[in-house]
Amino acid sequence: MTCFTSNGSVSVTPLLPDTTGYQFTGNALVNGQTVNQYQLVTSQGNKTATYNFSVLASDNYTPVQLSFLGRDLVLGSHTDSA
């Protein structure tokens, strides 16, 4: 069985974010689990985006939640939250 073929190189989109630049912001309870929270705030002009990434506190590795709040940097029409 073949899923797809390619005549060139294929770039894979990572599932988890590159956490370079994220700062530890403390511990919290997310979905009943104690987590370590990390945050990255980026700006472009007057538009700001905030990324929050939570991992299990017990191993500081297992992802629990990734959230985003900010303006779409391409269109900038409204604030999104995901």
PDB file of N, CA, C and O in Angstrom:
ATOM      1  N   MET A   1       0.846  -1.175   0.000  1.00  0.00           N
ATOM      2  CA  MET A   1       0.000   0.000   0.000  1.00  0.00           C
ATOM      3  C   MET A   1       0.897   1.246   0.000  1.00  0.00           C
ATOM      4  O   MET A   1       1.848   1.329   0.777  1.00  0.00           O
ATOM      5  N   THR A   2       0.596   2.192  -0.856  1.00  0.00           N
ATOM      6  CA  THR A   2       1.342   3.440  -0.933  1.00  0.00           C
ATOM      7  C   THR A   2       0.423   4.598  -0.594  1.00  0.00           C
ATOM      8  O   THR A   2      -0.656   4.737  -1.169  1.00  0.00           O
ATOM      9  N   CYS A   3       0.861   5.435   0.352  1.00  0.00           N
ATOM     10  CA  CYS A   3       0.048   6.585   0.734  1.00  0.00           C
ATOM     11  C   CYS A   3       0.181   7.700  -0.296  1.00  0.00           C
ATOM     12  O   CYS A   3      -0.817   8.287  -0.712  1.00  0.00           O
ATOM     13  N   PHE A   4       1.407   7.990  -0.704  1.00  0.00           N
ATOM     14  CA  PHE A   4       1.653   9.006  -1.708  1.00  0.00           C
ATOM     15  C   PHE A   4       3.069   8.838  -2.220  1.00  0.00           C
ATOM     16  O   PHE A   4       3.901   8.190  -1.585  1.00  0.00           O
ATOM     17  N   THR A   5       3.327   9.415  -3.347  1.00  0.00           N
ATOM     18  CA  THR A   5       4.681   9.410  -3.895  1.00  0.00           C
ATOM     19  C   THR A   5       5.084  10.840  -4.186  1.00  0.00           C
ATOM     20  O   THR A   5       4.248  11.725  -4.370  1.00  0.00           O
ATOM     21  N   SER A   6       6.386  11.038  -4.221  1.00  0.00           N
ATOM     22  CA  SER A   6       6.900  12.367  -4.483  1.00  0.00           C
ATOM     23  C   SER A   6       8.142  12.255  -5.335  1.00  0.00           C
ATOM     24  O   SER A   6       8.967  11.364  -5.138  1.00  0.00           O
ATOM     25  N   ASN A   7       8.271  13.166  -6.283  1.00  0.00           N
ATOM     26  CA  ASN A   7       9.458  13.193  -7.126  1.00  0.00           C
ATOM     27  C   ASN A   7      10.511  14.151  -6.583  1.00  0.00           C
ATOM     28  O   ASN A   7      11.494  14.438  -7.267  1.00  0.00           O
ATOM     29  N   GLY A   8      10.325  14.637  -5.393  1.00  0.00           N
ATOM     30  CA  GLY A   8      11.257  15.582  -4.782  1.00  0.00           C
ATOM     31  C   GLY A   8      11.243  15.413  -3.280  1.00  0.00           C
ATOM     32  O   GLY A   8      10.688  14.449  -2.753  1.00  0.00           O
ATOM     33  N   SER A   9      11.851  16.346  -2.607  1.00  0.00           N
ATOM     34  CA  SER A   9      11.866  16.269  -1.149  1.00  0.00           C
ATOM     35  C   SER A   9      10.538  16.764  -0.589  1.00  0.00           C
ATOM     36  O   SER A   9       9.892  17.642  -1.160  1.00  0.00           O
ATOM     37  N   VAL A  10      10.156  16.191   0.520  1.00  0.00           N
ATOM     38  CA  VAL A  10       8.910  16.549   1.184  1.00  0.00           C
ATOM     39  C   VAL A  10       9.249  17.096   2.561  1.00  0.00           C
ATOM     40  O   VAL A  10       9.997  16.470   3.312  1.00  0.00           O
ATOM     41  N   SER A  11       8.710  18.248   2.895  1.00  0.00           N
ATOM     42  CA  SER A  11       8.927  18.848   4.203  1.00  0.00           C
ATOM     43  C   SER A  11       7.787  18.447   5.126  1.00  0.00           C
ATOM     44  O   SER A  11       6.616  18.586   4.772  1.00  0.00           O
ATOM     45  N   VAL A  12       8.127  17.955   6.300  1.00  0.00           N
ATOM     46  CA  VAL A  12       7.129  17.531   7.273  1.00  0.00           C
ATOM     47  C   VAL A  12       6.901  18.673   8.261  1.00  0.00           C
ATOM     48  O   VAL A  12       7.853  19.235   8.803  1.00  0.00           O
ATOM     49  N   THR A  13       5.649  19.008   8.489  1.00  0.00           N
ATOM     50  CA  THR A  13       5.303  20.047   9.454  1.00  0.00           C
ATOM     51  C   THR A  13       5.339  19.448  10.850  1.00  0.00           C
ATOM     52  O   THR A  13       4.656  18.456  11.108  1.00  0.00           O
ATOM     53  N   PRO A  14       6.123  20.030  11.761  1.00  0.00           N
ATOM     54  CA  PRO A  14       6.190  19.484  13.111  1.00  0.00           C
ATOM     55  C   PRO A  14       4.854  19.604  13.839  1.00  0.00           C
ATOM     56  O   PRO A  14       4.123  20.579  13.664  1.00  0.00           O
ATOM     57  N   LEU A  15       4.551  18.613  14.646  1.00  0.00           N
ATOM     58  CA  LEU A  15       3.307  18.607  15.400  1.00  0.00           C
ATOM     59  C   LEU A  15       3.384  19.518  16.618  1.00  0.00           C
ATOM     60  O   LEU A  15       2.396  20.154  16.985  1.00  0.00           O
ATOM     61  N   LEU A  16       4.552  19.582  17.244  1.00  0.00           N
ATOM     62  CA  LEU A  16       4.737  20.410  18.432  1.00  0.00           C
ATOM     63  C   LEU A  16       5.576  21.628  18.088  1.00  0.00           C
ATOM     64  O   LEU A  16       6.393  21.580  17.168  1.00  0.00           O
ATOM     65  N   PRO A  17       5.385  22.718  18.816  1.00  0.00           N
ATOM     66  CA  PRO A  17       6.117  23.941  18.488  1.00  0.00           C
ATOM     67  C   PRO A  17       7.593  23.864  18.880  1.00  0.00           C
ATOM     68  O   PRO A  17       7.977  23.102  19.767  1.00  0.00           O
ATOM     69  N   ASP A  18       8.402  24.658  18.207  1.00  0.00           N
ATOM     70  CA  ASP A  18       9.789  24.857  18.615  1.00  0.00           C
ATOM     71  C   ASP A  18       9.720  25.738  19.855  1.00  0.00           C
ATOM     72  O   ASP A  18       9.250  26.873  19.781  1.00  0.00           O
ATOM     73  N   THR A  19      10.178  25.234  20.980  1.00  0.00           N
ATOM     74  CA  THR A  19      10.012  25.971  22.233  1.00  0.00           C
ATOM     75  C   THR A  19      11.171  26.928  22.532  1.00  0.00           C
ATOM     76  O   THR A  19      11.271  27.459  23.638  1.00  0.00           O
ATOM     77  N   THR A  20      12.033  27.142  21.556  1.00  0.00           N
ATOM     78  CA  THR A  20      13.092  28.131  21.716  1.00  0.00           C
ATOM     79  C   THR A  20      12.444  29.496  21.956  1.00  0.00           C
ATOM     80  O   THR A  20      11.588  29.921  21.179  1.00  0.00           O
ATOM     81  N   GLY A  21      12.838  30.166  23.000  1.00  0.00           N
ATOM     82  CA  GLY A  21      12.285  31.487  23.302  1.00  0.00           C
ATOM     83  C   GLY A  21      11.120  31.470  24.271  1.00  0.00           C
ATOM     84  O   GLY A  21      10.747  32.521  24.792  1.00  0.00           O
ATOM     85  N   TYR A  22      10.531  30.305  24.529  1.00  0.00           N
ATOM     86  CA  TYR A  22       9.446  30.224  25.508  1.00  0.00           C
ATOM     87  C   TYR A  22      10.029  30.426  26.907  1.00  0.00           C
ATOM     88  O   TYR A  22      11.141  29.982  27.192  1.00  0.00           O
ATOM     89  N   GLN A  23       9.277  31.094  27.773  1.00  0.00           N
ATOM     90  CA  GLN A  23       9.697  31.342  29.147  1.00  0.00           C
ATOM     91  C   GLN A  23       8.763  30.594  30.102  1.00  0.00           C
ATOM     92  O   GLN A  23       7.548  30.572  29.904  1.00  0.00           O
ATOM     93  N   PHE A  24       9.343  29.984  31.137  1.00  0.00           N
ATOM     94  CA  PHE A  24       8.553  29.305  32.160  1.00  0.00           C
ATOM     95  C   PHE A  24       7.733  30.349  32.909  1.00  0.00           C
ATOM     96  O   PHE A  24       8.273  31.357  33.365  1.00  0.00           O
ATOM     97  N   THR A  25       6.412  30.106  33.037  1.00  0.00           N
ATOM     98  CA  THR A  25       5.545  31.071  33.714  1.00  0.00           C
ATOM     99  C   THR A  25       4.916  30.517  34.988  1.00  0.00           C
ATOM    100  O   THR A  25       4.176  31.228  35.668  1.00  0.00           O
ATOM    101  N   GLY A  26       5.199  29.265  35.318  1.00  0.00           N
ATOM    102  CA  GLY A  26       4.671  28.702  36.557  1.00  0.00           C
ATOM    103  C   GLY A  26       3.930  27.406  36.346  1.00  0.00           C
ATOM    104  O   GLY A  26       3.922  26.834  35.256  1.00  0.00           O
ATOM    105  N   ASN A  27       3.300  26.952  37.433  1.00  0.00           N
ATOM    106  CA  ASN A  27       2.524  25.716  37.411  1.00  0.00           C
ATOM    107  C   ASN A  27       1.043  26.039  37.422  1.00  0.00           C
ATOM    108  O   ASN A  27       0.624  27.105  37.872  1.00  0.00           O
ATOM    109  N   ALA A  28       0.261  25.098  36.917  1.00  0.00           N
ATOM    110  CA  ALA A  28      -1.195  25.274  36.902  1.00  0.00           C
ATOM    111  C   ALA A  28      -1.845  23.896  36.853  1.00  0.00           C
ATOM    112  O   ALA A  28      -1.172  22.877  36.703  1.00  0.00           O
ATOM    113  N   LEU A  29      -3.153  23.891  36.982  1.00  0.00           N
ATOM    114  CA  LEU A  29      -3.944  22.679  36.849  1.00  0.00           C
ATOM    115  C   LEU A  29      -4.697  22.769  35.530  1.00  0.00           C
ATOM    116  O   LEU A  29      -5.519  23.667  35.347  1.00  0.00           O
ATOM    117  N   VAL A  30      -4.425  21.848  34.609  1.00  0.00           N
ATOM    118  CA  VAL A  30      -5.088  21.822  33.304  1.00  0.00           C
ATOM    119  C   VAL A  30      -5.691  20.431  33.116  1.00  0.00           C
ATOM    120  O   VAL A  30      -4.978  19.428  33.155  1.00  0.00           O
ATOM    121  N   ASN A  31      -6.998  20.378  32.915  1.00  0.00           N
ATOM    122  CA  ASN A  31      -7.707  19.102  32.738  1.00  0.00           C
ATOM    123  C   ASN A  31      -7.384  18.126  33.873  1.00  0.00           C
ATOM    124  O   ASN A  31      -7.217  16.929  33.637  1.00  0.00           O
ATOM    125  N   GLY A  32      -7.297  18.635  35.095  1.00  0.00           N
ATOM    126  CA  GLY A  32      -7.049  17.801  36.249  1.00  0.00           C
ATOM    127  C   GLY A  32      -5.609  17.357  36.430  1.00  0.00           C
ATOM    128  O   GLY A  32      -5.321  16.527  37.293  1.00  0.00           O
ATOM    129  N   GLN A  33      -4.703  17.896  35.628  1.00  0.00           N
ATOM    130  CA  GLN A  33      -3.298  17.506  35.698  1.00  0.00           C
ATOM    131  C   GLN A  33      -2.431  18.709  36.055  1.00  0.00           C
ATOM    132  O   GLN A  33      -2.663  19.810  35.556  1.00  0.00           O
ATOM    133  N   THR A  34      -1.445  18.508  36.909  1.00  0.00           N
ATOM    134  CA  THR A  34      -0.515  19.576  37.240  1.00  0.00           C
ATOM    135  C   THR A  34       0.477  19.712  36.092  1.00  0.00           C
ATOM    136  O   THR A  34       1.113  18.744  35.675  1.00  0.00           O
ATOM    137  N   VAL A  35       0.591  20.938  35.594  1.00  0.00           N
ATOM    138  CA  VAL A  35       1.448  21.179  34.431  1.00  0.00           C
ATOM    139  C   VAL A  35       2.430  22.311  34.700  1.00  0.00           C
ATOM    140  O   VAL A  35       2.204  23.166  35.557  1.00  0.00           O
ATOM    141  N   ASN A  36       3.519  22.295  33.949  1.00  0.00           N
ATOM    142  CA  ASN A  36       4.420  23.433  33.864  1.00  0.00           C
ATOM    143  C   ASN A  36       3.980  24.226  32.646  1.00  0.00           C
ATOM    144  O   ASN A  36       3.724  23.646  31.591  1.00  0.00           O
ATOM    145  N   GLN A  37       3.887  25.535  32.775  1.00  0.00           N
ATOM    146  CA  GLN A  37       3.432  26.376  31.671  1.00  0.00           C
ATOM    147  C   GLN A  37       4.579  27.231  31.141  1.00  0.00           C
ATOM    148  O   GLN A  37       5.382  27.773  31.900  1.00  0.00           O
ATOM    149  N   TYR A  38       4.628  27.331  29.819  1.00  0.00           N
ATOM    150  CA  TYR A  38       5.631  28.130  29.130  1.00  0.00           C
ATOM    151  C   TYR A  38       4.908  29.085  28.186  1.00  0.00           C
ATOM    152  O   TYR A  38       3.847  28.752  27.657  1.00  0.00           O
ATOM    153  N   GLN A  39       5.474  30.263  27.975  1.00  0.00           N
ATOM    154  CA  GLN A  39       4.810  31.282  27.157  1.00  0.00           C
ATOM    155  C   GLN A  39       5.809  31.940  26.208  1.00  0.00           C
ATOM    156  O   GLN A  39       6.968  32.175  26.549  1.00  0.00           O
ATOM    157  N   LEU A  40       5.315  32.227  25.011  1.00  0.00           N
ATOM    158  CA  LEU A  40       6.071  32.980  24.016  1.00  0.00           C
ATOM    159  C   LEU A  40       5.186  34.115  23.527  1.00  0.00           C
ATOM    160  O   LEU A  40       4.056  33.883  23.097  1.00  0.00           O
ATOM    161  N   VAL A  41       5.694  35.338  23.591  1.00  0.00           N
ATOM    162  CA  VAL A  41       4.971  36.499  23.088  1.00  0.00           C
ATOM    163  C   VAL A  41       5.760  37.050  21.909  1.00  0.00           C
ATOM    164  O   VAL A  41       6.942  37.369  22.038  1.00  0.00           O
ATOM    165  N   THR A  42       5.099  37.159  20.760  1.00  0.00           N
ATOM    166  CA  THR A  42       5.752  37.697  19.566  1.00  0.00           C
ATOM    167  C   THR A  42       5.011  38.946  19.114  1.00  0.00           C
ATOM    168  O   THR A  42       3.807  39.076  19.333  1.00  0.00           O
ATOM    169  N   SER A  43       5.728  39.852  18.490  1.00  0.00           N
ATOM    170  CA  SER A  43       5.126  41.085  17.977  1.00  0.00           C
ATOM    171  C   SER A  43       5.628  41.358  16.579  1.00  0.00           C
ATOM    172  O   SER A  43       6.782  41.095  16.242  1.00  0.00           O
ATOM    173  N   GLN A  44       4.736  41.886  15.784  1.00  0.00           N
ATOM    174  CA  GLN A  44       5.073  42.357  14.449  1.00  0.00           C
ATOM    175  C   GLN A  44       4.294  43.651  14.245  1.00  0.00           C
ATOM    176  O   GLN A  44       3.073  43.633  14.090  1.00  0.00           O
ATOM    177  N   GLY A  45       5.013  44.776  14.246  1.00  0.00           N
ATOM    178  CA  GLY A  45       4.321  46.064  14.202  1.00  0.00           C
ATOM    179  C   GLY A  45       3.537  46.233  15.489  1.00  0.00           C
ATOM    180  O   GLY A  45       4.087  46.074  16.579  1.00  0.00           O
ATOM    181  N   ASN A  46       2.248  46.557  15.370  1.00  0.00           N
ATOM    182  CA  ASN A  46       1.417  46.713  16.563  1.00  0.00           C
ATOM    183  C   ASN A  46       0.587  45.461  16.863  1.00  0.00           C
ATOM    184  O   ASN A  46      -0.338  45.510  17.674  1.00  0.00           O
ATOM    185  N   LYS A  47       0.913  44.347  16.213  1.00  0.00           N
ATOM    186  CA  LYS A  47       0.179  43.094  16.422  1.00  0.00           C
ATOM    187  C   LYS A  47       0.989  42.182  17.334  1.00  0.00           C
ATOM    188  O   LYS A  47       2.186  41.982  17.127  1.00  0.00           O
ATOM    189  N   THR A  48       0.328  41.637  18.338  1.00  0.00           N
ATOM    190  CA  THR A  48       0.970  40.758  19.305  1.00  0.00           C
ATOM    191  C   THR A  48       0.286  39.398  19.296  1.00  0.00           C
ATOM    192  O   THR A  48      -0.938  39.314  19.196  1.00  0.00           O
ATOM    193  N   ALA A  49       1.075  38.337  19.401  1.00  0.00           N
ATOM    194  CA  ALA A  49       0.555  36.972  19.497  1.00  0.00           C
ATOM    195  C   ALA A  49       1.160  36.325  20.737  1.00  0.00           C
ATOM    196  O   ALA A  49       2.360  36.450  20.982  1.00  0.00           O
ATOM    197  N   THR A  50       0.336  35.635  21.520  1.00  0.00           N
ATOM    198  CA  THR A  50       0.781  34.963  22.727  1.00  0.00           C
ATOM    199  C   THR A  50       0.502  33.473  22.602  1.00  0.00           C
ATOM    200  O   THR A  50      -0.634  33.058  22.374  1.00  0.00           O
ATOM    201  N   TYR A  51       1.558  32.671  22.756  1.00  0.00           N
ATOM    202  CA  TYR A  51       1.457  31.215  22.703  1.00  0.00           C
ATOM    203  C   TYR A  51       1.712  30.676  24.104  1.00  0.00           C
ATOM    204  O   TYR A  51       2.698  31.053  24.738  1.00  0.00           O
ATOM    205  N   ASN A  52       0.846  29.805  24.594  1.00  0.00           N
ATOM    206  CA  ASN A  52       1.001  29.157  25.892  1.00  0.00           C
ATOM    207  C   ASN A  52       1.089  27.651  25.666  1.00  0.00           C
ATOM    208  O   ASN A  52       0.235  27.065  25.001  1.00  0.00           O
ATOM    209  N   PHE A  53       2.126  27.030  26.223  1.00  0.00           N
ATOM    210  CA  PHE A  53       2.368  25.601  26.037  1.00  0.00           C
ATOM    211  C   PHE A  53       2.486  24.965  27.416  1.00  0.00           C
ATOM    212  O   PHE A  53       3.296  25.391  28.239  1.00  0.00           O
ATOM    213  N   SER A  54       1.663  23.933  27.662  1.00  0.00           N
ATOM    214  CA  SER A  54       1.658  23.256  28.964  1.00  0.00           C
ATOM    215  C   SER A  54       2.113  21.819  28.801  1.00  0.00           C
ATOM    216  O   SER A  54       1.671  21.115  27.893  1.00  0.00           O
ATOM    217  N   VAL A  55       3.010  21.385  29.698  1.00  0.00           N
ATOM    218  CA  VAL A  55       3.496  20.008  29.721  1.00  0.00           C
ATOM    219  C   VAL A  55       3.325  19.450  31.125  1.00  0.00           C
ATOM    220  O   VAL A  55       3.294  20.204  32.098  1.00  0.00           O
ATOM    221  N   LEU A  56       3.214  18.127  31.233  1.00  0.00           N
ATOM    222  CA  LEU A  56       3.069  17.511  32.544  1.00  0.00           C
ATOM    223  C   LEU A  56       4.222  17.908  33.453  1.00  0.00           C
ATOM    224  O   LEU A  56       5.386  17.848  33.056  1.00  0.00           O
ATOM    225  N   ALA A  57       3.895  18.313  34.670  1.00  0.00           N
ATOM    226  CA  ALA A  57       4.922  18.709  35.634  1.00  0.00           C
ATOM    227  C   ALA A  57       5.755  17.505  36.062  1.00  0.00           C
ATOM    228  O   ALA A  57       6.925  17.655  36.412  1.00  0.00           O
ATOM    229  N   SER A  58       5.164  16.317  36.037  1.00  0.00           N
ATOM    230  CA  SER A  58       5.858  15.118  36.523  1.00  0.00           C
ATOM    231  C   SER A  58       7.070  14.748  35.662  1.00  0.00           C
ATOM    232  O   SER A  58       8.043  14.191  36.171  1.00  0.00           O
ATOM    233  N   ASP A  59       7.017  15.056  34.355  1.00  0.00           N
ATOM    234  CA  ASP A  59       8.169  14.730  33.504  1.00  0.00           C
ATOM    235  C   ASP A  59       8.683  15.926  32.691  1.00  0.00           C
ATOM    236  O   ASP A  59       9.716  15.833  32.028  1.00  0.00           O
ATOM    237  N   ASN A  60       7.955  17.050  32.746  1.00  0.00           N
ATOM    238  CA  ASN A  60       8.307  18.271  31.999  1.00  0.00           C
ATOM    239  C   ASN A  60       8.533  17.983  30.522  1.00  0.00           C
ATOM    240  O   ASN A  60       9.389  18.596  29.884  1.00  0.00           O
ATOM    241  N   TYR A  61       7.758  17.043  29.983  1.00  0.00           N
ATOM    242  CA  TYR A  61       7.953  16.610  28.599  1.00  0.00           C
ATOM    243  C   TYR A  61       6.638  16.358  27.868  1.00  0.00           C
ATOM    244  O   TYR A  61       6.462  16.800  26.732  1.00  0.00           O
ATOM    245  N   THR A  62       5.720  15.652  28.516  1.00  0.00           N
ATOM    246  CA  THR A  62       4.479  15.235  27.861  1.00  0.00           C
ATOM    247  C   THR A  62       3.562  16.431  27.644  1.00  0.00           C
ATOM    248  O   THR A  62       3.145  17.072  28.609  1.00  0.00           O
ATOM    249  N   PRO A  63       3.237  16.745  26.368  1.00  0.00           N
ATOM    250  CA  PRO A  63       2.375  17.892  26.085  1.00  0.00           C
ATOM    251  C   PRO A  63       0.950  17.667  26.576  1.00  0.00           C
ATOM    252  O   PRO A  63       0.409  16.565  26.477  1.00  0.00           O
ATOM    253  N   VAL A  64       0.350  18.738  27.110  1.00  0.00           N
ATOM    254  CA  VAL A  64      -1.029  18.680  27.597  1.00  0.00           C
ATOM    255  C   VAL A  64      -1.904  19.667  26.830  1.00  0.00           C
ATOM    256  O   VAL A  64      -3.033  19.339  26.463  1.00  0.00           O
ATOM    257  N   GLN A  65      -1.388  20.879  26.585  1.00  0.00           N
ATOM    258  CA  GLN A  65      -2.209  21.898  25.923  1.00  0.00           C
ATOM    259  C   GLN A  65      -1.328  22.944  25.252  1.00  0.00           C
ATOM    260  O   GLN A  65      -0.289  23.341  25.781  1.00  0.00           O
ATOM    261  N   LEU A  66      -1.766  23.379  24.079  1.00  0.00           N
ATOM    262  CA  LEU A  66      -1.134  24.484  23.372  1.00  0.00           C
ATOM    263  C   LEU A  66      -2.240  25.465  23.020  1.00  0.00           C
ATOM    264  O   LEU A  66      -3.244  25.082  22.419  1.00  0.00           O
ATOM    265  N   SER A  67      -2.062  26.731  23.390  1.00  0.00           N
ATOM    266  CA  SER A  67      -3.093  27.729  23.077  1.00  0.00           C
ATOM    267  C   SER A  67      -2.447  28.963  22.469  1.00  0.00           C
ATOM    268  O   SER A  67      -1.253  29.210  22.639  1.00  0.00           O
ATOM    269  N   PHE A  68      -3.256  29.725  21.763  1.00  0.00           N
ATOM    270  CA  PHE A  68      -2.803  30.907  21.042  1.00  0.00           C
ATOM    271  C   PHE A  68      -3.835  32.004  21.216  1.00  0.00           C
ATOM    272  O   PHE A  68      -5.038  31.748  21.165  1.00  0.00           O
ATOM    273  N   LEU A  69      -3.363  33.232  21.421  1.00  0.00           N
ATOM    274  CA  LEU A  69      -4.250  34.392  21.442  1.00  0.00           C
ATOM    275  C   LEU A  69      -3.513  35.516  20.739  1.00  0.00           C
ATOM    276  O   LEU A  69      -2.405  35.883  21.130  1.00  0.00           O
ATOM    277  N   GLY A  70      -4.124  36.058  19.707  1.00  0.00           N
ATOM    278  CA  GLY A  70      -3.473  37.150  18.995  1.00  0.00           C
ATOM    279  C   GLY A  70      -4.147  37.463  17.681  1.00  0.00           C
ATOM    280  O   GLY A  70      -5.163  36.871  17.319  1.00  0.00           O
ATOM    281  N   ARG A  71      -3.560  38.405  16.981  1.00  0.00           N
ATOM    282  CA  ARG A  71      -4.069  38.800  15.670  1.00  0.00           C
ATOM    283  C   ARG A  71      -3.368  38.006  14.590  1.00  0.00           C
ATOM    284  O   ARG A  71      -2.171  37.734  14.669  1.00  0.00           O
ATOM    285  N   ASP A  72      -4.129  37.647  13.595  1.00  0.00           N
ATOM    286  CA  ASP A  72      -3.580  36.986  12.426  1.00  0.00           C
ATOM    287  C   ASP A  72      -2.527  37.908  11.817  1.00  0.00           C
ATOM    288  O   ASP A  72      -2.857  39.008  11.375  1.00  0.00           O
ATOM    289  N   LEU A  73      -1.283  37.484  11.788  1.00  0.00           N
ATOM    290  CA  LEU A  73      -0.204  38.349  11.308  1.00  0.00           C
ATOM    291  C   LEU A  73      -0.263  38.565   9.801  1.00  0.00           C
ATOM    292  O   LEU A  73       0.374  39.487   9.291  1.00  0.00           O
ATOM    293  N   VAL A  74      -1.019  37.730   9.071  1.00  0.00           N
ATOM    294  CA  VAL A  74      -1.133  37.896   7.625  1.00  0.00           C
ATOM    295  C   VAL A  74      -2.217  38.925   7.303  1.00  0.00           C
ATOM    296  O   VAL A  74      -1.956  39.908   6.608  1.00  0.00           O
ATOM    297  N   LEU A  75      -3.436  38.698   7.810  1.00  0.00           N
ATOM    298  CA  LEU A  75      -4.550  39.595   7.494  1.00  0.00           C
ATOM    299  C   LEU A  75      -4.789  40.644   8.566  1.00  0.00           C
ATOM    300  O   LEU A  75      -5.200  41.763   8.260  1.00  0.00           O
ATOM    301  N   GLY A  76      -4.534  40.288   9.831  1.00  0.00           N
ATOM    302  CA  GLY A  76      -4.673  41.228  10.931  1.00  0.00           C
ATOM    303  C   GLY A  76      -6.070  41.755  11.158  1.00  0.00           C
ATOM    304  O   GLY A  76      -6.249  42.807  11.773  1.00  0.00           O
ATOM    305  N   SER A  77      -7.060  41.037  10.669  1.00  0.00           N
ATOM    306  CA  SER A  77      -8.418  41.557  10.715  1.00  0.00           C
ATOM    307  C   SER A  77      -9.098  41.449  12.073  1.00  0.00           C
ATOM    308  O   SER A  77      -9.921  42.295  12.422  1.00  0.00           O
ATOM    309  N   HIS A  78      -8.763  40.422  12.838  1.00  0.00           N
ATOM    310  CA  HIS A  78      -9.425  40.246  14.136  1.00  0.00           C
ATOM    311  C   HIS A  78      -8.531  39.383  15.028  1.00  0.00           C
ATOM    312  O   HIS A  78      -7.594  38.739  14.556  1.00  0.00           O
ATOM    313  N   THR A  79      -8.838  39.384  16.321  1.00  0.00           N
ATOM    314  CA  THR A  79      -8.098  38.592  17.277  1.00  0.00           C
ATOM    315  C   THR A  79      -8.653  37.165  17.277  1.00  0.00           C
ATOM    316  O   THR A  79      -9.866  36.961  17.320  1.00  0.00           O
ATOM    317  N   ASP A  80      -7.751  36.183  17.227  1.00  0.00           N
ATOM    318  CA  ASP A  80      -8.123  34.771  17.254  1.00  0.00           C
ATOM    319  C   ASP A  80      -7.653  34.153  18.550  1.00  0.00           C
ATOM    320  O   ASP A  80      -6.676  34.590  19.159  1.00  0.00           O
ATOM    321  N   SER A  81      -8.371  33.127  18.953  1.00  0.00           N
ATOM    322  CA  SER A  81      -7.968  32.325  20.103  1.00  0.00           C
ATOM    323  C   SER A  81      -8.135  30.868  19.715  1.00  0.00           C
ATOM    324  O   SER A  81      -9.180  30.465  19.204  1.00  0.00           O
ATOM    325  N   ALA A  82      -7.106  30.090  19.960  1.00  0.00           N
ATOM    326  CA  ALA A  82      -7.174  28.658  19.626  1.00  0.00           C
ATOM    327  C   ALA A  82      -6.466  27.854  20.673  1.00  0.00           C
ATOM    328  O   ALA A  82      -6.409  26.628  20.576  1.00  0.00           O
TER     329      ALA A  82
END
